[in-house]
Amino acid sequence: MSLRYLKGVATLKLDAARCTGCGMCVNVCPHAVFRLENRKAIITDADLCMECGACALNCPVQAITVKKGTGCATAVRNGFLHGTEPDCGCGEDSGC
């Protein structure tokens, strides 16, 4: 079972033209969001991204951008760390 977040809200972006196919993103991503295809990284499913920032931090050519620490993944992590319910601010009243 894959851990999925809200559909279509991940801030993850990959500039394929800058990618050199080093595979660092594949190696560091905890949710297998990337794979190499034809010597370039591709995003397999952006909705699996928890926005931890490991891929962007380890990309030697800055081909990946992500606003780490945003979204529901941070709310889940903070709830776990503080023993509270996750609250990412995207409840029924927010329009998310």
N, C-alpha and C positions, 0 to 999 in steps of 0.2 A: 504494500500500500504506500502510495506517495503522499507526502504531506503537501497539501495545496492551500493556497491563500486566496484572497479575493480575486476573481477573474478580471484581468485587464488593468490592474492598478500598479503593477511592478514598474519601477523607474529604470530598470535595466535596459541598457542600449549597447549595441556592438557595432563598431565601424569596421565592416569587413575589409574595406580598402586598406586600413592600417594594420590589420591582423597579419602576423608573420607565421602563424601556425605553430607556435612554440609549445602549446598545450598546457601552459600554466593554469589557465582558467579551468580546464578539465580536471587537473590534479587537485586544485584547492576548493572547488565548489562542493559543499556538503550535500547538495541535493541533485547533483548530476544535471545541471541546467545546460551545460555545454557538451559538445562532442566535436571531434575533428572530422571534417569532410572535405576531400580534395585539397588537403593541406591548409585549411582555414578552419577557424572555430565557427560554429554555428550555435544559435540558441535553440535548444530542443523544445523547451516549453517555459516561457517567461513566467507563467503562473506558479511554477515551482520555486521561484526565487524568493528567498527570505530576506533579501537586501542586507546581507551581512557585510558586503564590501570586499570580501577576500579576493574575488576575481579582479576587480579594478585595482586593488592595491598591489597585486602580483603581476599585472600585465606590464611587460617591459616597454611596450610601445603606446600605452594609454589608448588602446582601442576599445576599452570597456568603460562605461560610466554607469554609476548607480548611486542613488542617494542613500547611503547606508544609514541604518538606524531609523528608517521611516516606516510607516505603515503598520499593518497588523502584526508582523513578525516581532517588531519591537514591543508592542503591547503584550503579546503572549510571553515574551522573554521577561519583561519587567514584572508582569503578574506573577510569574513563577519565582523570580528572585525575591519579590517582596511579599509573597504569600497572599496576593490579592487576585481578584478576577481581572482578566485582560480588559483594557479599555483603550481602544484606538480612536475613539471619537466618531466612528462610522456606524452608529446605531440607526434605528428606524427614523429618527427625526432629522438626521443629517443629510439625507438624500443620496447616500452612497449605495 
